[in-house]
Amino acid sequence: HQETCLCSPYWCHLPWDSAQDVTIMYFTALAALLVILVASYQGALPPLPMPFHISLDPRGELHLAWNISYASQMIYMELRVAKLQQGVLLGMSDQGELTNADLVLLWNTGTKSYFGDAWSDSEGHVSLDSQQDYELLEAQQKPDGYHLLFRRAFSTCDPRDYLIQEGTVHIIYGFLDGPLSSLEQLNLSRIHTGVQRVLMLRPDTPPPALPPDVQTFEVRAPNVVIPAQETTYWCFIQTLPENMPRNHIVMYESVITPGNEAIVHHIEVFECSPDVQTVPDYSGSCDDKMKPRQLNFCRHVLAAWAMGAEAFYYPPEAGLPVGGAGSSRYLRLEVHYHNPLLISGRRDSSGIRLHYTPSLRRYDAGIMELGLVYTPIMAVPPKQHTFYLSGYCSSKCTQAALPSGGIFIFASQLHTHLAGRAVRTVLVRGGSELEVVQEDQHFSAHYQPIRTLRKAVHVLPGDVLITKCTFNTEDRSKPTVGGFGIMEEMCVNYVHYYPRTMLELCKTHVDMGYLQKFFNAMSRFQGSGECVCGELSVTQQYAQVHWNAFAVEVLDSLYNTAPISMHCNQSDARSFPGDWDQQPLPAVTSTLGKPHYPCKARGPPSGATPT
């Protein structure tokens, strides 16, 4: 059709024939329709570097790449569709739900394609947003597929838009299989959709240069045939070169078999205990009951990667020791395959490439566990939308275990099981919160990469580290106790720091004597007769409580006021000298609010953009 420009070469009104008037009236009823003529400036933009990328769907037909501008608080995104049919959608929501989601869509009316900012309601119905905050920059067909380049501010202050912040972002994607005369025809529950998780906001500092004498060693799956089932954890034992001297790992990165980018979900490499003299060869399911028992002693994390994560660099002054005296030659590779389409016959040799140097750096890096002890003493009641548990690394422990100059935390790996929804670790000094070490308000147990901090956190002797987890048990009829099982819970932050100390675990749980008083009180108040609490396990006692609102409130109050048992453990699992039972909860003044993202001016005026 012939364009008739009204105000500038970029803003135009298009005359349509009568068959298209009905479609246009729908959009003009929402707001005045002003159009960006994509064709008028395609190619005018210089190529944007897109350092971050992820394959969204298991077949690799939808690919997202992005770049970040902290100066303008803006994210630039490029969506590539290998085979564009009738349209595609990209969205973000709290936990990957299709309801109440922030969406951007490309759709076809049968005669014209449109690009627009939209949202879904509580039933999955889609509507065009009255404030268009996704700005289309380019749309064109290229040899490898159809490309959409657009941008959006971190914060738009539109209540229907997702606030992009540090931590996990749940990406929704979907393909449209038919034309739409209006978006009201679209319900997300009736189309093919999927979810991926990424860390959208990354540190904007360049990675440190690798030393000239760096060498590499790959730990990879041995040409595994990926099982045709949705979830598989595959374990493989690999050995380091014999008589390998002490080295420092200074960087590691994933090595993913081409074509499997959307199936290889996460990878971990563990060092086995040096006390275990030999570990048998093994390649098979990590859940196989016939696997060698020695695999249970391969728990020291050397490297961890999750889908969407980039290469992990140690700071120039530190490295993770590997090889030499006091270390094991045996490594355990664990690969999580997520195969929801049950694709069969796919082979995989994915793994992790370790970069190490014999030129030892000034400091050994270490890994320390913060949060809650793995114990059923801590529990989450059933049917809870939001319930908090906190674990402490007390001032008494840091005073006893840390060097006078303190330690520097430069990365961390947050961890819960399936009920976890958010994790936050804060540094407390002098009774006041000083800074956030790591936080994820949209945490998912299905996505647990090691996250590099934008700035190292300096922890001094006498400081307190508090790790607080948010849980949701609305779908559970029984209490969820702490423990190792996937249906039990954990609240942990594995922090990476230097210089390495003997402190390997700094965690707590509520004092057992006070918890027993809670069970006794509930038995009396709820009329269950004489208490036989001492004859039952903690898990059984939690199960006997009638979990009404009063019981939940009393338990929450207990967790926030009762003394704690402190586990201040050395790397050999022994406690540091001292009395660690019935320690008072740290007195803390909350001074840190949520991060503030200033609102950006609105994008183009309301209305969809023809492409």
N, C-alpha and C positions, 0 to 999 in steps of 0.2 A: 504494500500500500504506500501511497505517497505521504511523506511526513510534512506537516505544516508547523514550523517552529513559532512559538508564541513569545518566549522571553529570552532564550539563549540557545546556543547550539546543543546544550545538554538537557534542556527541559522542553518537552514538546507535547502537543495534543494530537492524537491520531484520529482521523475520520474512519469510521467503520461501516460496513454494510449492515443491513437490518438484522441479519442472522446473528451478528456479533453484539448487537446493542443490548440484548438481554444479559449477556455475561458482563458487559461493562457497567450496566446499571447496578449490578450487585456490588461492585467495588466502589462505584461513586456514591452509593448509599452510605458506605462507611466513611468516606472522606473524599475530598477532591482528588481525582486521579491525575497525577503528574508523572511523567515517564522519563527515565534515563535511557537515552538511545545508546545501548551498549555498542552497537556497530560503529557509532561515530567516533569512539575513542579506543576501540580494541587495538592493541599493539602500541598505543601511546605510552603505556606504563613500562618502565624498565623491568626486566625479570627480577622478582623478589626472591632472595634466598629463603629456602624453607628447610631449616635444619632439623625440624622434628616431624616425624611421620609415623603413621600406623595404618596397617591394612585392617579394615573394619569387618568385612564379612568373611566367612570361612573359605569361600571360593576365590577371594582376592579380587573381586570385581569392583569394590568400592574402597578408595584410598584417600585418607585425609593427611594433609601436611599443613604445618603452621609455623608462624614466626611471632615473636612477642616484641612489642615496643613498650618498655616501662615508662619512657619519657612521656608518651601520649596515652598510657594506660589502655592500649589497644592490642587486639589480637588479629592477625591476618591469617586467613584460612583458605586453603585450596582443596577443593573436593574434586576428585577424578573418578568418573564413572566409566568403566570399560565398555559397557554396552548399555547405552541409555535407551529405555523403553518409553514409558509415558510420564516418568517423573521420578524424583528421588527426594527423600527428606533426611535432615540431620537435626538432632535435638539434644537437649541436656535436661536432666531432672535430678532430684535429690539422690535417689538410689537406683536410677535406671528405669523408673516406672514410665509407662506410656501415658499415664494420666498426669494432669497438671504440669506438663512439660513445656519448655521453651523450644520452639521449632523454627527452622528455616527450610523452605520448600522450593523445589522446582517442579511445576506441574503443567500439564497440557490440557487445553480445553477441547482439543480436536482440531483446532485451526491455528492456535497460538500457544507459545510457552510463556509462563510467568515465573518470576522469582519473588518471594515475599517472606516477611517475618510473621510467624503465626504462633499459636499456642493451643494446647489441648485442655479440655475441662476434666472434671472428675470422672467422666464416663468415656473419655478418649475421643470425643468429638473435637474437630479442629475448626478454628476460626482465624481469620486474618487479624493481626494485631493492629490496633488503631495508631500505635507508634512504631514506625518502621526503623529498627535499630541495626539491622544487618544491611550494610551498604555494599551493593554489587559493584565490583571494580572491573570484572572481565568475565566473559562467557564465550567460549569458542570450542569448536571441534578440532582436536589434534589427532595425530596418528595413533596414540595410545588410549584415546577415549575423549569424552566430553569433560572439559575443565570449567569449573566455577571458582572464581577468585573473589572473595568478599572479606569484609572486616567488621568487627564489633568491639565496642568498649567493654572493659572489664565490668563496669557498673553503669547501667543505663538509668537506674532509679525508676524503671518501669516495673510495677509489681508483678507483671506476667513474665518478666525476663529473669533468667538465671544469673546469679552473681558469680562471676568467674573469680576464684580465689585460689590460693596455694592449697595443694592437696588433690585428692582424687576428683576427677570429673567423669561422670557417667555419660557416655555418648550413646544416644539412640540413633539408629539408622533404619531406613526402610525404602522399599522400592514400590512405586505405583504401577499397577498392571493395567490401568485403563484411564481414559481421559476424564477430566472433572470439569463440568460446567461451572461448579462453585465448590469452594472448600467445605461447605456444609455437608457435601456428600461423603466426606472422608471421615472414617472412624479407624483409629490406629489399630484397634483389636482385630480388624478384618483384612489387614494387609501383612505381607512378610516383613517382620522387623527383627532387630537384634540389638545387643548392647555390647559396648566395649568400654574399658576404663583406661584413663590416661592421666598423667600429671601434665596439665596444660601449661602452668606457669613453672618455668625452670630458672635456675640461676643464670644471670646474664653476663657472668664473667667468663672469659675464654679459658679453656682447660690448660693446665700446666704442660710444658713441653716434656716429652719423655727423654730420659738420658740416652747418650749415644751407644752405651753398651747393653741396652735393653734386649732381652731374649723373650721368646714366647713358648708357651706350652698349652696345648689344647686338651680339654676334657670334654669328650663328645660321645653321644650315643652311638653304638656300633651297628649302624644301618638297621634300626629297629623298624619292624612293620607295625605301624600305629594301629592299635585295636579299634575295631568298628564299634566303639561305645563312647558315650559322651565324655566320661572322665577317666583318665588313666594317669597314675603316678608310676613312672618307670625309673628303676634304680640300676646303676651300673658301677662296678668297682674298677678304678683305674689306678695305676701305680706311678709314682714319680720316678725319674731316673735314679738308678742305684748310686749311692754315695753322693747324692746331690748336696752341695754345701749350703750354708745358710744364705738366703737371698731375701730381698724385699719385693713383694708384689706392689707395683706402683700404679697399675691400671688393669682393668679387665673389661671385656666386651662380649656380647653374644655373637654366636656363629649359628645362624638359622639356615636350614636347608631351604633353598629356593622353592617356593610354592607352598611351604608350610607356615608362612608368617602368621596366618590367622588361626592356626591350630596349636602351635607351641605357645602355651600360656605363660609359664614361668619356669625358670631353671635355677637350681641351687647346687653349689659344690661344697661338700663338707670334708674336713680333715678327720681321719680316724684317730682315736686315742693312741698316743705313743706306747701306752701300757699293753696294747693288743699287739702281739708279736707278728701274727699273720692274719690276713683277711682273705677268705676264698674268693675266687673269681665268681662274679654274679652279674647277670643281665636279665632282668625280669620285673614283674610288678613289685612295687614297694610294699604292697599289702599281702603278698603271698606268704602264707603261714609256713612255707617250707624254705623261705629265704634264710641264709646263714645268720645265726644269732649275732655274729660280730658286727653286722650292719647297725645294730642298736648302739654301738659305741663309736659311731661316726657322726658326731653332732657339732663339731666345731666349724662354724661358718667361715669359709674362705671367700666365697663370691655368691651373689644372688642377683638375678635379673628377672624382670617381669615385662610383659608385653608393653611396648611403648617407651621403655626406659632406654636411655642412651648409655654410652660407655661410662664407667665409673672410675674416676681418678682420685688417687690419694694426694693430699697436699704435698708440696715439694719437700717439706721437712720430715715426712713420715712415710713408712711403708709397712705392709703386713708381712711378718716373718714367715718363711716357708723353707723347709729343708734344714739340714744340719742337725746337731744334737738336740734332743728333746722334742723332735717332731716325728710324725709318721710318714712313711712312704705311700700310704694308702689313702685314696680319695674316693668319696662316694658322690656320684653324679645323680641328681634327682630331676627328672623332667616331667612337668605337668602338661599333658595333652588334653585340650578341650575340643572335642569333636562332635558338636551337637547335630551335624548332618549325617553322622555315622558313616563317614567316607571310609571305604575299605581299600586295602592294598597299598596305601600311601606309606612310603619308606622315609625314615628320618635319621639324620646324623647330626642333629643340632647339639649345641653345647656352649661352652664358655672358653674364650681364649684369654689366658693369664699372661700379662706382661710383667716380667720380673728383672731385677738387676742385681749383680753381685756387689755393686758399689752401695754398701749399706748407708741408709740415710741417718740423720741425727737421732730420730726417735723411732722406736717400734710402735706401731699402732695396735690398739686393743679393742675388744668388744665387751661391753658391760650390759647386763640385763637390769632394767628398771621396771617398776610396776608392782604387780601382785604375784605372790608365790603361787605355784600350781597346786592348789589345794581345794577340797570341797568346803573348807571353812568359809570361803566367800561364795555367795550365791546371788542370783537374780531371781526375784519372784516371777511367777507366770503372769501372762496377760498385761505386761507393762509396755506402754508406748515409749517411755523414757525412764531409764533407771541408771544411776551413776555408781561406779565403783572407783576408788582411788588407791593407789599404792605409793609408798614413800621411800625415798632414799634420805635418811635422816641426817641432821647436822652431826650427830654423834658418830655415825658411820663415816661420813666424808672426812671428819676430823681425824679419825683413826686410820683411814686408809689412803688418803690422797697426799701427794707430796706438797711441800710448802708452797711451791709455785702453781699448784693446781693442775688441771687437765684442760684440754681443748676438745670439745665435741664438734666434729665436722660433718657427720652424717648420722642417720638413724633409720631403723626399720621398725615401723609400727606393726603391732600384731594383736589380733583377737581371733576368735572363731566366728561362727555364722551369725550370732546375735549382735556383734559389734557394729556400731553405727558412727562413732566418732572417737578419736583419741587425741589427747593433748598433754604434752609434757612442758612444765614451766620450771624455771629456776627461781628459787627464793633465797634472798640474802637479807639478814637482819629482820626477818619476819615479814618482809614485803616482797611481792612478786617483782622480779627484776626484768625477765624477758621470757618469751616463748621459745623453747628449744625446737619443738616440732608440733604441728597441729594439722589435723585432717577432719573437717566437719562433715565430710561425705565418705567416710572410710568404708571400704569393703574388704571382707576377708578373702575375696577372690582376687585381690590386687594388692600385693604387699612388696613393692620394690624398695631397695635401699635409696633413700632420698638424701642428696647432698644439700647441706644447709647453705643459704645465701651468705651467711657470715658465721664463722666458728664461734661457739659459745664457751666462755671461760668460766670454769667451775672451780671454786676455791675450797680449801678445807673449812668445814663449818657451814657450807651451803646446803640447801635442801632441794631435792628434785622430786616433783610431784607428777605422777602420771595418772590422768583421769580418763576413764573410758565411759562411753555412753552405749547402753544396750537396749535392744527392743525384743521383747518376748511375747508380742501380741498373739503369735501363732502357736504358743506353747501352753499346755495345760498343767505342766508340772514345773517345779523350780529348776533352774539351770545352775548347777554347782560348778565350781572351778575344777579344772583337771585337764588331762591330755586328750580326751576324746573330742571328736569334732562337734558333738552335741553338748559337750561341756564348754566351759569358757576360760579365756585367758585375757589378761590386760597387761601388755608388755611393750616396752620400747627397747630394742637392741641398739644402743648408741655406739658409734664408732668414734674413737678418740685417741689422743696421744698426749704425753708419753704413757706407754702401757704401765699399769700398776698390777698389784696382786688382787685388786678388787674386781671380781668378775660378776658378782650378783649382789644387788642392793635393792631388796624387795620386802614387802610386808604382808601381813594378814591381821585381821582383828583378833584380839586376845581371846583364846578359847574359853577361858573362865567366864568372861562377860557374855560370850555367845551362848554358853550354857544357861546363863541367867535369862536370856531371851527365850530359849526353848521352855524353861520352867514357867515363865510368866505366861507364855502363849497357851501352855497346857492348862493352867488355872483359869485364865480369862475365857478360853473357848470351851470350857466345861468338858474336857476329855478325861476327867478323873485324875487319879493319882499319877504323877509323872514317872514314867519309866525311861526318861531320856538317857540316863547313863548306860542303859543296856542296849541302846541302838547306835548305829553309826551316825555321823553328822549328816550324810546324805539322807538317811531314813528319817532323821528328826526334821530336816527341812521339808520332806515330803508329807509329814504328818500335820504340818501347820495348815490351818484354814486361811488361805491367802485373800483376806478381804482388805479393804483400804486401810483399816487400822493396823493390821499386821505389817503391811508394806511400809507404812509410815514409821512404825516402831523400829523395824529393821534398818531403815535408812538412817534414823536418828542414832541407832547404835553404831553403825559404821562411821558416822561423822563425829562421834564423841568419845567412844570407848578407847582404852589403850590399845596399842598394837604390839605384835611380835615382830621384831626386826631381824631380817636375814642379811647379815653383813658378811658375805662369804668370800674367801680367797679362791684362787683358781683350782686348788686341790679340794674344793668343796667344804673346807673347814672354816668355821667362823673366826673373825678377828677376835682377839681377847676382849672380854667385856661381858656385861650382863645385858642381853638384848630382849628380854621378855618384859611385858607390861610397860612399854615405853609410852610416854604421853604423845598424843597427836601434835604435830608442829602447829604452833599458833601462826596463822598466815593472814595478812591483809591483802585482799584482792585489789590490785591496782591496774591490771592489764585488761582492757576491753577487747572487743573484736577489731580486727584491722579495718581501717577506713579506706574506702575507695571512692574518690570524688565522682559525682555524676558527670557524664559527658553530654554535650549538646545533642539534640536529636539528629538522626540521620535524615535522609530524604523525606519529604512530606508523605503523609499517609497514602497507602495504595501500593499494589503490587507492581513489579517492574517487568515489562515484557523483555524477553531475551532473544 
